[in-house]
Amino acid sequence: MNKEYLHQAIIKALIDIHYVAHQATQTAINAATDKQNIPEHKYDTLSLEAAYLAHGQAQRVQQCLQDIHTFKTLPIKAFSQDDGVNLGALLELYDEELGSNKWFFVSPVAGGLSLDFNGLTVQMITLDSPLGRALKNKFVGDECELTISGKPKYYEVVTLF
């Protein structure tokens, strides 16, 4: 598994998210400043609502830029089978309930982002997420348990890169 290519794919996905957020910001700004949205009476708040939306979207754009910067500074580390799960690890987990393997990348940002890489679906998790906390410092062969909606879920660490 080439983690350098995976890093590049994740950066591209983060840039794509930033682009979409930037476009949404521009759309909200256009709506807030459109002459057709000038309030006609005190209850006509479309322009005000669009301005609030534009502000929120602008904050999202800034967060996207911060995520890109943070991820780019993450060193590409090769984990051995003797290392514990930590930031920068790519791991394969066996989902006991589904009877199948899943791939996860432990990232400082973008938890929940899912991307296709070399025919695999890789899900980003952070160490602050429930799964990230359960996996931290686990080794190949270790199991972890977490509770989702009151139901226990079990994973086994199969491979660590």
N, C-alpha and C positions, 0 to 999 in steps of 0.2 A: 504494500500500500504506500503510495507516494504522498506523504503528508504535505510536501511543498505544493503539489498540484491541488490538493484539497484546500490548503490555505488560499491559493489564488482563486479557487472556485467560491470560497466563502466571501472573500473580499469583493468579488464580482457581484454576488448576491446582495451584499450590504450596499454596494454602490447602486444597484438596481432599486433597492428599497428607498434609498436617498432620492433617486431620480423621481420616483412616484410621489414621495412626500413633497418634493419641490414643486412638481406639477400641481398637486392638490393645493398647495399654498398659493400658487399663482391664480388658480381658479377661484379660490376664496377671496383673494385680493380684488380680482376683477369683479366679482359679485358685490363686494363691499363698496366699490367705487363706481359702479355702473350707474349712469344717469337715470335709468329706469327704476332703480331701487331707492331713489331719494324719497324719504318719508313724506307722506301726504298728510298725516295726522299723528298724534302722539302714540297711537297704538300700532302704527306701522313700523315694525322693528326689524324688517328683513335686512336692511343695510347694517344695523347694529349687530345682529346675529352673525352675519357674514364676516364682520370685522373681528368678532370674538373667535370665530372659526379660523380666520386667517392667522390670528395671533397664536392659537393653539397649534396650527400646522407649522408655523415658523419655528415654534419650540421643538416640534417633532423633527424638523429638518436639522436643527442644531444637535439634537440627540443622535440622529443618524450620522452626522459628521463626527461626533465624539466616538460613536461605536466603531466607525471605520478606522479612526486614528488609534483607538485602544486595541483593536484587533491586529492592525498592522504592526504594532509594537510587541505583540505576543511572539516570543521566540518559538521557532519550530524545533521541538524537542523529540528525539526518538526515545520512546519508552521501551524498556525491556520487559520481559515476562516477570521479572523480579521486582519491578517498580510498583508502587501503589498508584491508584487512580488519582490524578490531580489535574490542575489547569494545563491545557494543551494536549491532553490525552485523547486519542481516538480509540474507542473500545467497542467491542462486539459483546452484546449481552444475550443470553438465552432467556427468553420469556417463558417461564414454566406454564403459565396459563394457556398461551397460544401455541406452545410447542415449536416456536420458531426463534430465529436470531434477529436482533435489531442492532443498528449501528448508531453510536452517539459520539459527539465531539464535545469535550468539556471546554467551554469558552468563557471569557470574562464578560461577554456581551451577547445579545441576540438569542437569548434562551427561547426555545420554541420554534426557531427558524428551522425549516426542513429543506434539504436540497438533494437532488439526484447527483450522484458522483460515481462514475465507473459502474453504472448499473445498480448501485446500492442507494437506498434512501438513508441519508445521514441526518439525524436530528441534533440540533445544538441544545446543550443544557448548560446551565451555570451551576457553580458550587452552592449558590444560594437557593436553588430549587430543591424541592423534596427529594427528587431522584439524585441530584448532585450531592446533597448532604448524606444520603444513604450510601452512595458509592465512594465518597472521599476516603482515600487511603486503603481501599479494598485491593486485593491482589487477584491475579488470574486463579480461578477455581473457587474464589469466595462467593458467597451468596449474600444478597441484601434483600431486605424486606421493607416495603413502604405501604402505607395505607392510603388508598384512593377511594373517596366516597364511602368510608367505613369498611372497605373491603381490602384485605391484605393482597399484595401483589409481590411476587418473588422473581428476582433476576439472579442469574449467575454470570460472573465475569468470565468470558470465554477467551478473548484475545485483547491484548493491549498494545497499541502502537504509539 
